[in-house]
Amino acid sequence: MTRSSEWPDVRTQGSDLIRAAGVAGAGGAGFPSYAKWTDLESVDSLLVNHQESEPNYYIDKWLGNARAKTFAAVFDALLEQAFDLIVVSAKWKDRDEYVRVLEAETGGRVIPPDELPLDRDEESGVVFAYTENRYQYGMESVLLKTVDGTVIGTDLPTDHGWLVQNTETLYNISRALSDGAPVTHKYVHVGGEVPRARFLEVPVGTPVSELLRAADCPPDALPSDAVIADGGPGWCFPIDSAPDEYGVRKHTNCLLVLDEGTVAENTFGEGRIDVLEEYQWNAREAETEPTATVEPAAVRLPLVTNPEPDIVEPAEPIVAVGDRVDAGDRIAKPSSDGISTPQHASIAGTVTAVSETSLEIESR
């Protein structure tokens, strides 16, 4: 691991390194992360959203516990170069099992729920700001108000001196800053109406069909009224392609198999599905750490991490059908227009298709 004293200058190079690695939000909408790091002069505090509000998610909790030394190193570097304050905000119920190791590695000060909001002017270094157990605290606007009373309204967190990242995204950022490592893999849960809930590590672009098979639920065994959703019980959307055509995105942290009737009763604005109250999620068996790495025969890599019209532009392919690539090779460069990131091969193989929306690679 690179020592913090050997890290590049985060203020002058951080955004470029994060962009070059193709880092995007590891949950939510998958917005290109470098865009948040372009003006560090306007922020002095980093909020690590360690809430992981979905009841069947363990990715961030596992990362914070298993990769505590990595986070301690990036915190040291960021405090030396970019921030006065780093706040890690998790749920109080998760502290003993998942967060105490990170507390010990960082020597951070602990603030329990009944002492929030904190006084930002009085804090520095690493602080662990614990909240009560509420799903809504996963939303950055709600979390900021809870942590220090900041109300952003229609502003961005950076307008109020905060930069907010969730844990897996920050893990990918730390690898980009310390080693220049591109994002090629994703941690993903598979749950809902499957015989076996899974916590998997998969190459970006892995077809949903491969994840279903890993959950003992091959696509041809799905009920006719099954709906596959990308996201967690409280915030997910139905996928718009067949299971063998939809590749895992950089923001995909869970795939749920649901029934059509339940989805119809619990779909809200813009097609969002909320089935938090429809199942006893916490009563189900779950894998709390990655138990397998899926090795697909082929991947379909989207060229855009967040297809927000007029904001995020797709990357431009720099490979052609028949080209051989290794995992980690850059296969698409950022668009010269708007916000855009490069894309990298997530497996070694041969490029078999190139379109305006995706690249396909078959393994060797």
C-alpha positions in Angstrom: 0.0 0.0 0.0 1.3 3.4 -0.9 2.3 5.5 2.2 0.3 8.8 2.5 3.5 10.8 2.1 4.0 9.2 -1.4 0.5 9.9 -2.7 0.1 12.3 -5.6 -1.1 15.9 -4.9 -4.8 15.3 -4.4 -5.8 18.9 -4.9 -4.1 19.3 -8.3 -4.2 15.7 -9.6 -7.0 14.0 -7.7 -9.8 14.7 -10.1 -7.7 13.6 -13.1 -6.7 10.4 -11.5 -10.2 9.5 -10.4 -11.4 10.2 -13.9 -8.7 8.2 -15.5 -9.7 5.2 -13.3 -13.3 5.5 -14.5 -14.6 5.8 -11.0 -18.4 6.3 -10.7 -20.8 6.3 -7.8 -20.9 2.6 -6.6 -24.6 3.0 -5.8 -27.5 5.3 -6.6 -27.3 6.9 -10.1 -23.6 6.1 -10.8 -22.6 9.7 -11.4 -18.9 10.1 -12.5 -17.0 10.7 -9.2 -14.3 13.0 -10.6 -16.8 15.8 -11.1 -17.1 16.1 -7.3 -13.4 16.5 -6.9 -12.7 19.3 -9.5 -12.9 22.2 -7.0 -11.5 21.1 -3.6 -10.7 24.7 -2.8 -14.4 25.2 -2.0 -14.7 22.3 0.5 -13.0 21.5 3.8 -15.0 18.4 4.9 -15.6 14.9 3.6 -18.7 12.9 4.6 -18.4 9.1 4.2 -21.9 7.8 3.8 -21.4 4.5 5.6 -25.2 4.1 6.2 -25.9 1.2 3.9 -29.6 1.6 4.6 -31.0 -1.2 2.5 -31.6 -4.2 4.9 -30.0 -6.8 2.6 -26.8 -4.8 2.0 -23.4 -5.6 3.6 -21.0 -4.3 1.0 -19.9 -1.1 2.7 -20.0 -2.7 6.2 -17.8 -5.5 5.0 -15.4 -3.1 3.2 -15.1 -0.8 6.2 -14.2 -3.8 8.4 -12.1 -5.8 6.0 -10.3 -2.9 4.4 -9.9 -0.7 7.5 -6.1 -0.2 6.9 -6.9 1.0 3.3 -9.4 3.6 4.6 -7.0 4.7 7.3 -4.3 5.4 4.7 -6.6 7.3 2.4 -8.0 9.3 5.4 -4.4 10.2 6.4 -3.5 11.4 2.9 -6.7 13.4 2.5 -6.4 15.1 5.9 -2.8 16.0 5.0 -3.7 17.4 1.6 -7.4 18.3 1.2 -9.7 18.2 4.2 -9.8 19.4 7.7 -12.5 17.0 8.8 -13.6 13.5 7.7 -16.9 12.3 9.1 -17.8 8.6 8.8 -21.5 8.2 9.4 -22.9 4.7 10.1 -25.9 3.4 12.0 -25.4 2.9 15.8 -26.6 -0.7 15.6 -23.8 -1.6 13.2 -21.0 -0.2 15.4 -19.9 -3.2 17.4 -20.0 -5.7 14.6 -18.7 -3.7 11.7 -17.2 -0.3 12.6 -15.0 -0.7 15.7 -12.1 -2.0 13.6 -12.2 1.2 11.5 -12.5 3.3 14.6 -9.3 1.7 16.0 -7.3 2.0 12.8 -8.1 5.7 12.5 -8.3 6.8 16.1 -11.4 8.7 15.3 -13.6 10.4 17.8 -17.0 8.8 18.4 -20.3 10.8 18.5 -23.4 8.8 19.4 -26.8 9.6 17.9 -28.1 11.7 20.9 -25.1 14.1 20.5 -25.8 15.0 16.9 -25.7 17.4 15.1 -22.0 17.9 15.6 -20.4 21.4 15.7 -18.4 21.4 12.6 -16.3 24.3 13.7 -15.2 22.4 16.7 -14.2 19.2 15.0 -11.2 18.1 13.0 -9.5 14.8 11.9 -11.6 11.7 11.7 -15.0 11.6 13.4 -17.5 8.8 13.6 -21.0 10.3 13.7 -23.5 7.5 14.4 -27.2 7.8 13.6 -30.3 6.0 14.7 -31.5 3.1 12.5 -33.5 4.8 9.8 -33.6 4.0 6.1 -33.8 7.7 5.1 -30.4 8.5 6.5 -28.9 6.9 3.3 -30.0 10.0 1.4 -27.2 12.5 1.4 -29.4 15.6 2.0 -31.0 13.9 5.1 -27.7 12.6 6.3 -26.0 16.1 6.1 -28.9 17.6 8.0 -28.6 14.9 10.7 -24.8 15.0 11.0 -24.3 18.8 11.3 -27.5 20.5 10.6 -26.7 21.5 7.0 -29.7 22.0 4.8 -28.7 21.9 1.2 -32.2 22.3 -0.4 -31.5 22.5 -4.2 -27.8 23.2 -3.7 -25.0 20.7 -3.9 -23.2 19.5 -0.8 -20.0 21.2 -2.2 -21.9 24.6 -2.0 -21.8 24.1 1.8 -18.2 22.9 2.1 -19.0 19.2 2.1 -17.9 16.4 -0.3 -20.0 13.3 0.1 -19.0 9.7 -1.0 -20.3 6.3 -0.1 -17.9 3.7 1.2 -17.4 1.6 -1.9 -16.9 4.6 -4.1 -14.3 6.0 -1.7 -12.6 2.6 -1.8 -12.3 2.8 -5.6 -11.1 6.4 -5.3 -8.4 5.4 -2.8 -7.2 2.7 -5.3 -7.2 5.3 -8.1 -5.2 7.8 -6.1 -2.7 5.4 -4.6 -2.1 3.0 -7.5 -4.0 4.3 -10.5 -6.1 1.1 -10.4 -9.1 1.3 -12.8 -12.6 0.1 -11.8 -13.1 -3.3 -13.4 -15.1 -5.2 -10.7 -18.2 -4.6 -8.6 -19.6 -6.0 -5.4 -23.2 -7.1 -5.9 -25.9 -8.7 -3.8 -28.5 -11.0 -5.3 -31.8 -11.3 -3.4 -35.5 -11.4 -3.3 -37.3 -14.4 -4.7 -34.2 -16.5 -5.2 -33.3 -19.9 -3.6 -30.0 -18.5 -2.3 -29.2 -14.9 -1.5 -25.6 -14.1 -2.6 -22.8 -11.5 -2.1 -20.6 -11.7 -5.1 -17.6 -10.0 -6.7 -18.2 -9.6 -10.5 -16.6 -8.0 -13.5 -18.4 -4.9 -14.6 -20.7 -5.8 -17.5 -21.4 -9.4 -16.2 -24.8 -10.5 -17.5 -27.6 -10.6 -14.9 -28.2 -14.2 -16.1 -24.8 -15.2 -14.5 -25.7 -13.7 -11.2 -29.1 -15.5 -11.2 -27.3 -18.8 -11.8 -25.0 -18.1 -8.9 -28.2 -17.7 -6.8 -29.5 -21.1 -7.9 -32.1 -19.3 -10.1 -31.3 -19.8 -13.8 -33.2 -17.5 -16.1 -35.2 -20.3 -17.6 -36.5 -21.2 -14.2 -37.9 -17.7 -13.4 -41.7 -17.5 -13.0 -43.5 -15.8 -15.9 -44.4 -12.9 -13.7 -40.9 -12.3 -12.3 -39.4 -8.8 -12.4 -35.7 -8.3 -12.0 -34.8 -5.0 -10.4 -31.5 -3.2 -10.1 -31.1 -1.8 -6.6 -32.2 -2.5 -3.0 -35.7 -3.1 -1.5 -36.3 0.6 -0.8 -34.9 2.0 -4.1 -34.7 -0.1 -7.2 -35.8 0.0 -10.8 -36.8 -2.8 -13.2 -34.1 -3.7 -15.7 -34.9 -2.8 -19.3 -33.4 -5.9 -21.0 -33.3 -9.6 -20.9 -31.1 -11.2 -18.2 -28.4 -12.2 -20.7 -28.3 -8.8 -22.2 -28.2 -6.5 -19.2 -24.6 -6.1 -17.9 -23.9 -5.1 -14.3 -23.3 -1.3 -14.0 -20.7 0.4 -11.8 -23.6 1.5 -9.7 -25.3 -1.9 -9.4 -25.0 -3.1 -5.8 -28.0 -5.4 -5.7 -30.3 -7.3 -8.1 -33.7 -8.4 -6.8 -36.1 -10.9 -8.2 -39.7 -9.8 -7.4 -43.1 -10.7 -8.6 -45.1 -8.6 -10.9 -48.0 -8.0 -8.6 -45.9 -6.8 -5.7 -44.0 -4.5 -8.1 -47.2 -3.0 -9.5 -48.5 -2.2 -6.0 -45.2 -0.6 -4.9 -44.1 1.4 -7.8 -43.8 5.2 -7.3 -42.6 8.3 -9.2 -40.2 7.7 -12.1 -40.7 4.0 -11.9 -39.0 3.5 -8.5 -39.9 0.4 -6.6 -40.1 0.3 -2.8 -40.7 -3.1 -1.3 -39.2 -2.4 2.1 -42.4 -3.2 3.9 -43.4 -6.1 1.7 -40.9 -8.7 3.0 -39.2 -9.5 6.2 -35.8 -8.8 4.8 -33.9 -9.0 8.1 -35.3 -12.5 8.7 -33.8 -13.9 5.6 -30.4 -15.6 5.4 -27.8 -13.4 3.8 -24.1 -13.6 2.9 -22.3 -10.8 4.8 -19.1 -11.0 2.9 -18.2 -11.9 -0.7 -18.3 -15.7 -1.1 -17.4 -16.0 -4.8 -16.0 -14.2 -7.8 -18.1 -14.7 -10.9 -16.0 -15.3 -14.1 -18.4 -14.8 -17.0 -17.7 -16.0 -20.5 -18.6 -12.6 -21.8 -19.4 -9.1 -20.6 -21.4 -6.1 -21.9 -19.9 -2.9 -20.7 -22.1 0.3 -20.8 -20.3 3.3 -22.2 -22.1 5.7 -19.9 -22.2 5.4 -16.1 -25.2 7.7 -15.6 -27.4 8.3 -18.7 -28.6 11.7 -17.5 -29.5 13.7 -20.6 -27.3 16.7 -21.4 -25.1 16.0 -18.3 -23.2 12.7 -18.6 -21.9 11.8 -22.0 -21.0 8.2 -23.1 -17.3 7.3 -23.5 -16.0 6.9 -27.1 -14.7 3.4 -28.0 -11.0 3.1 -29.0 -11.2 -0.6 -29.8 -12.7 -2.5 -32.7 -14.3 -5.9 -33.2 -11.6 -8.5 -33.2 -9.2 -6.6 -30.9 -7.7 -8.6 -28.0 -7.7 -6.8 -24.6 -6.5 -7.5 -21.1 -8.4 -6.8 -18.0 -7.8 -3.2 -17.0 -7.0 -2.0 -20.6 -8.7 1.3 -21.5 -11.3 0.5 -24.2 -13.1 3.8 -24.4 -12.0 7.3 -23.8 -14.0 10.1 -22.2 -16.1 12.2 -24.5 -14.8 15.7 -25.2 -18.3 17.0 -24.4 -19.8 17.3 -21.0 -19.0 15.0 -18.0 -17.6 11.7 -19.1 -15.3 8.9 -18.0 -13.2 6.3 -19.7 -14.2 2.6 -19.6 -11.9 -0.3 -19.1 -12.0 -4.0 -20.0 -13.2 -6.0 -17.0 -12.1 -9.4 -18.4 -9.3 -10.5 -20.8 -10.6 -11.5 -24.2 -11.7 -10.5 -27.7 -14.0 -7.5 -28.5 -17.0 -9.0 -30.2 -19.3 -6.0 -30.5 -19.1 -2.2 -30.5 -22.1 0.1 -30.4 -23.1 3.6 -29.4 -24.2 2.3 -26.0 -21.9 -0.6 -25.1 -18.9 -2.8 -25.8 -18.9 -6.6 -25.6 -15.9 -8.8 -24.8 -15.7 -12.6 -24.9 -13.2 -14.2 -22.5 -10.2 -16.0 -23.9 
